């Protein structure tokens, strides 16, 4: 793939990444549009992702795939904290993918050389980003939900690591590399993984994760005050 192709694909990713927060904010102004947006994203993931895993008898092997499934089913399951987790991790997953793609497009393009496949992946991750942000305007976050966030993260790590250990996730274990800190070797294979690298890496990861959780709670309180009625999502 040529350098020009990288540029155009990066341009698409950048435009969508900038557009998504604006679109999510716009939905907060109209409750009907907002409901349609959230359920529309859930239906999209249910049809094109969740059903695909079932019919093909495959397992979701990375954080994106897990978020697709979680978002698809959580709206139809009357467990409010599950919606909080779906909103947080879906938006975070979509945002991280977009930022990393802008930094290392050659890595993603090497893994999926077909432009249509790359664009399809970009669109789905942008929908994760948008869906997560949009859902924050419907479900009220509570401090007790932090436990659910930690439990989901732990369960997700355990699930992926078991799949890697069993050989099920062979060739598709990026999330496992994020967990063990070796993810940097994908873009910079010459980096030496010393003890100070791991100390800095995990400090940055947990700091950014904490800031993201704090930010999502602040956004939720901004767009959805505690006394505001939220209809079906107030479970």
N, C-alpha and C positions, 0 to 999 in steps of 0.2 A: 504494500500500500504506500502511495506516494506521500510526500510531506504536505502537498495541497489537500489530500484527502483527510489527513489528520487535522488540518486547520479548519476545514468545513465542518467536520464532525464535532470538533471542540467548540466551534461557533454555535452549533445547534444545542450542545449541552449547556453552554454558558447562557444562551438566551432563555432556555427552559428553566434553568436554575434561578435566574433572576425573575422570571415570570411567575413561578409557582407561589412564592410568598405573597405577591400582589394578588394573585387569583384567590388564594386562601383568605386573605384579608377581605376581599370583596364579598366573599360568600357570607362573612359574618354580618353583613349589612342586610341580608335578606334571608330569613329563616327557611323559606320554602326552597330557595336555590341551594342553601347550605345542606338541607336534608337530602336533596336530590344528588348533590355532589358526593356526600359521604356514602350514601347507599349505592350510587353509581360506581364508585371506586371499588366498594366491597363486591358488587356483582361482577365487575370486570375481573377481579382477582379470583373470584369463585369459579367463573366459567373458564378462564384462560390459564389458570394456575392450579387451583385446588383440585378441580375435576381432572386436570391433566395428570397430576400425581397419582390420583386414584386409578384412572383408566390405564395408565402405563405401568402401574405397580412399581413406581419408583418412590424414593424418599427425598424430601427436601434436604439438601446437603450444605446449605450456607445460610447466613443470617437473612439474606434477602428472601430466599425461598420460605423460610420459617415465618417471616413477616407477612408475606403474601397470604399464607394459610391462616395465620392468626387474624389478620385484618378481615379476611373473607368470612370467617365464622363468628368473630366476637360480637358483631352487631346483632346476631340472631341468638346469642346466648345471654341470658339476663344476669350477667355478672359485671357490675360496674367497674371494679378494679382491672378486669381484663381489658376493657376498652381503654383505660388509662395507659396500660402497658403497650397496647397496640398503637396508640397515638404517639407515644414517646419513641418507641423503637422503629416504627415505620418511618417517621419523619427523620430520625437520626440516620437510619440506613440509607434513605434516599439522598440525604445531604452529603454524607461521607462519600458515597459512590460518585456523585457529581463532582465533588472537589478533587477526589483522587483521579478521576478520569481526565479532568482538565490538566492535572500535573503529569500524568503518565499515560497518555492515550495509546502509545505503542504497545504497552503491556496488554491492555484490553483488546486491541486490534489484532495482536498476535494470537491471542487465545481464541477469538472469534473473527476470522478474516472476512467473513461476509458482511458487507455494509448493512444490509437489511437486518441481520441479526444484531449488530451493534446498535442500530437505531431503535430496534424493538426493545432491547435491554435498557437503553437510555430512557425511553418513554415509560417503561414499567417502573423504573426507579424514581422518575419524576412524579409518577402517580403515587408511589409510596410516600414521597416527601409531601405532596399536596394533600393526600388523604390523611396523613398523620396530623398535619397542621389544621385541616378542616375539622377533624374529630375533636380537637382541643376546644372548639367552640360549642361542643354539645355535651361533653361529659365533665362533671365537676371533679377536679383533683383534690384529694385529701392527703394529709400527712401520713396516714396509715397505709396509703398506697405505695409508699417507699418500700415496704416489705415485699409487696407483690413484684415490684421492679427488680429487687435483688434476687428473689426466688426465680423469676423468669430468666434472668441473666445466667444464674447458676445452672438452671435446668437446660438452657440452650447450650452452654459450654459443655456440660456433661454429655448431652445428646451428640453433639458434633464430635467430641473426643472419642466416644464409644464407636461411632461410625468410622472414624479414622483408624482406630485400633483394630476393628473388624475388617478393614479394607474396603468398606462400602463406599467411603468418600475419597477413594484414591484418585488423584488427579484433580480434585475439586475441594481442597481443604484450605482455602484461603482464610476462613475464619479461625481455623486451628492455628494457622501461622500468626494471626493477630493475637490470639491468646498467649502463645508461647514467645511472642516478641520477634520472631524471625521473619515477619512480613516484609521488613525493609529489604531483605535479600532479593525480593522479586524485582525491585527497581534498581537496587544497588548491591549486586552480589559480592562485591569486594569488601564490604563493610565487615569489620571484625566485631563479633558479639561478645564484648567484654562485660565484666560485672557492672561497671559504671554505665554502660549502654543500657543494660536491663534496668538499673535503678532510675535512670532518666526516663526511659521508655514508659515504665509503669507509673511513674510519677505524673508524666504528661497525660497518659491514658485516663487515669483515675481523676485527675484534675479536670480534664475536659468533660468526662462523663458527669462529674458532679456539677459543673457549670451548666451543662445541657439540661440536667434534671431541674436545677434551680431556675433556668430560663423558661422551661416549659411550664413550671408552676406559676411563674410570674405572668407569662402570656395567658395562661388559663384564667388567672384571677382578673386579668385586665379585660378579657373579652367575655368572661362568664362569672360575674360576681356571685358569691355564695347564695344570695337571696333570689337570684334570677331563676325563673321557671325554665326548665329545659326539656319538658315534655317526656317523650318515650325514653330518653337517655337518662332520666333521673331515677336510676334504679338502686 
